[in-house]
Amino acid sequence: MKTSRLLLALALIGLFSASLRAEDSWTTDYAAAKADAAKSGKKLLLNFTGSDWCIYCKKLDAEVLSTPAFKSFSKDYILVYVDFPDAKVLPATEKAQNDVLKDQFKIEGFPTLIVTDASGTEIRRAVGYSPGSGPSAYLAQLAPH
């Protein structure tokens, strides 16, 4: 009896956690994201990152992208995660896509976040991150002017 209650509780927690992650999830499929943006009228927000080696990318994630302020800000965007890891191996198609996007958007450093319209035309860009500056200062760079 106790075991079945515990399993039920764990299953419910798992479902709740999965639904939370789905709300603010990042996609890695740029073409699908553009199609979603066109249908929904939203803009794209591309996050060029070195997830497993870039110290400033990790700080940006912890201090800005993981906050309630970012969650509120990002509701009007389709989020695209464009990763360039050292240790993690990406699927070949994702790596090829990311390399093309890096060239297309002329990425010179990480992190770089770019806002585009649904067709992929750049609107705004934020390069780098100053640790401790927080969500308000960083998101102001990406917000409509």
N, C-alpha and C positions, 0 to 999 in steps of 0.2 A: 504494500500500500504506500509506504513512504517513498519507495523507489519510483513508483509510477507518478506520484505527485512531483517529485524532483525532476523527472524527465519531462513532464508536462510544463513545468515552470521554465526549464531550460529551453524547450522548444518555443515557448511564447517569447522569451527574451530574445532568442535568435531571430524570430520573425520581426519583432519590434526593431531590433538593431538593423536588420537588412532593409527595412522600410525607411529608416532614417538615412542610411547610406545612399539609398536610391534617390532621395530628394535632392541631395546636393552633390551628386556624382559627376565625375569628369569622364568624358568619352575620349577615346584615342583615335576615333575614326573621323577624320576631317571632312570627308565627302558627305558622310551621313549627318554630321553636325551642320554643314551648310544647308543641306536639304531640310533639316529640322528648323533651322533659323528662317529659311524662306517660308515655310508653312506657318510658323508661329509669329513671324514678325519681330523676332528677337535678334539681337546682335550676337556675335561670337566673341568669346574671351579665350584667347590662346595663352597657355602657360608654358613657355619654353624653359625647361628645367634640367638640371643634372641631379636627379633625385637622390642618388646614393653617394655623391661626392662633393656637391656644391654646398658649402657651409651657408652662404647667404640664401640659397634656395630653401634649405631646411629651416632657417630662421624665419623667412617669409611665410612658409607654410605654418609654422607654429604660432607666429605672432599676428598674422593677418588672415591667411586662407582658412584657418581652422576656427575663426571667431564667429559669433553671432552677427557682427557687423558685416562680415563678408557674405554670410548666408543671405542676409537681407539684400545686400548690394547685388548679388549674383542671380537673384530670381528673374531678372530681365535679360539674362544671357544664356547661351548654350556654351558650356564649359568644355574646352578642348585641352587635353594634357599632352604636351609634346616633349617627351623625355629623351635624354641623352645620357643614360647611365654608364658607369664603368663596369661594375660587377654583374649587374642584372642583364640577362640576354633577352632582347625584345624579339618578337616574331619578325621574320624577314620583311614582310609587307609593311609592318608598322615602322621598322627602322628605315626602310626606303622612303616611306611617306614623310617621316620626320626630317630626313636629310633634304628632301625636296623643299619642305616648308622652311627649313633653316636658310636655305639659299634664297628662296622666294622672298622671305621677309628680312633678309640680310641681317641675321642674328649675329652679333659680335660678342655677346657676353650673357651670362646667366646670373640670376633669373631675368627673363624678359617677358612681360605680359603685354599682349596686343589685343586691342578691341578692333573688330572688323564689322562691316555690314554683312548681310547674308551672302553676298557674292564674293566675299573675301577681300574687299578693298579696305585697307587700313584706315582707321579713324584716329586712334590714339595709341600711345606706347609708353610703358614704364620700364626702365632698364635699371637693374640692380636693386638693392634694398639696404637701407640704413637700419641696422638692428636697434630696436627700442623705439623707432619712430611711430609704430603702431598702425592700426587699421585706418584711422581717419586721414592721416597724412598720405598714406600710400594710395588708398582708394580715390582720393581727390584727384590724383594724376590720371585716373582712368574714367572718372565721371564725366558726363556730358558738360560741355562748357556753355 
